[in-house]
Amino acid sequence: MKKIIVALLVLISSFSLTAQTKTGTIDSEFILSKMPELTKVEEDLKAYNKKLEDELKIKVDDYQAKVKDYQEKVATMTEPMKKTKQEEIINLENDIAKFRQNGSQLVQIEQNRLLQPLYQKIGKTLEEVAKAEGYSQVFTITTSGLAFIDPKYDLTKTVISKLGIKLEEGK
């Protein structure tokens, strides 16, 4: 008898807890794509990428000049001089290879650094909207893989509106 009473109490309390939960969704990537600040981030990222490309070009030009210089003077060099120049060229090759490998990672790190304030702005605005409308949970639909979402619980347009972003009709 005690087990039945405890089971009923657990069942009743779980229904009351579920009734108090309000869940919504948001498409933060869509919001990000509509933010006017994204243009500045894209420009800054292009500039950073160009800077990296320029640095690589300088390294490659230096490498090519040292190889050419070595090839022109190799006949007149002593063995220790040859060995020193060869090590220098090998070090430059390794440096260029490392720079190329790390380049995409550096761009990704810079992109994350530039986008972080925009995501924080979206998050702060979402928090304000969720609290004002009584949501206890909000899921992002860009990475969740949700099969069905009721549009009346999607906070995307509300957050966009609160951020002051105007959407074209039909979006």
Summary of the structure (lengths in Angstrom):
residues: 171
radius of gyration: 29.3
end to end distance: 57.6
largest distance: 102.7
contacts: 406
relative contact order: 0.18
helix: 76%
strand: 5%
